[in-house]
């Protein structure tokens, strides 16, 4: 494509894009292509474009702005084959962002994936099944704007899969909970309603829960390596090492993620409220509107625990996640102040250099 040619039809709809992203790309005329990031490497990105996939870098301008694309992002490529130039120059608006708190003092969010419709929170029968971890995942997914679905994999190994579903449903707040066996193919047909053409589903969960086996069951040919889990604790090693987007035969897209041992909260306050809607509803009956449910008089939430209406473990989980989210928010504020101070320090240094040149 040369600068005299107009870009062809946008491939965004086929890759899960919407009218907002199409309108944003329509501003570009000339040697530009729209695509979707399918995987990210150290200094390069694999991008799906009409007719296949290309591996490209990103522009210096994006790098200086700190705007690195994530898997699932819709991007604009400058495409000039006559000069050998092909790079990402812009990121189109995101409709959802799945992120977690990054380690370090600045509290910046680490974007895991973007433009996701549904997140399959994958756990497994056995040692991995943990209600407190499910609550954490639910809070992060709700905050992203995507719709969560809980999958209990390896259900064929459970003595009572229905009992596991009931326990998960007790903390799911109406989120669908499905018991499946990806290896045996049991219950997989029920995933079809979430894998509509043009939709994007992400898989998250601990190592060893069978995310790669689940993906292989959805693909016509097995692509992801799988490994055995340890018998004594049900844990597995990280067979998925690179976050990657796959296009299924029916037109749905699935993003496979490396196993997450722990996922820190970032801006998940809204997600916590949605995950713990039962606690929030009880809190409306507290004597004080700013009640923290940690011993204040007239606390309706603590009363519900004492009466057996609300499990104490669930309240402790809620309080722990609220404190963590508040801590992450404080880190973000501190990080922004540091960035602002660094920016003005740089501006001051540049002004002094300009002044010194003028004096000489």
Buried (B, 14 or more C-beta within 10 A) or exposed (E): BEEEEEBEEBBBBBBBBBEBBBEBBEEBEBBBBBBBBBBBEEEBBBBBBEEEEBEBBBBEEBEEEEBBBBBBBBBBBBBBEEEEEBBBBBBBEBBBBBBBBBEEEBBBBBBBBBBBBBBBBBBBBBBBBEBEBBBBBBBBBBBBBBBBBBBBBBBBBBEEBEEBBEBBBEBBBEBBBBBBBBBEEBBBEBBEEBBBEBBBBBBBBBBBBBBBBBBBBBBEEEEBEBEEBEEEEBBBEBBBEEBBBBBBEEBBBBBBBBBBEEBBBBBBBEBBBBBBEBBBEBBEEBEEEEBBBEEBEEBBBBBBBEEEEBBEEBBEBBBEBBEBBEBBBEBBEEBEEEEEEEEEEEEEEEEEEEEEEEEE
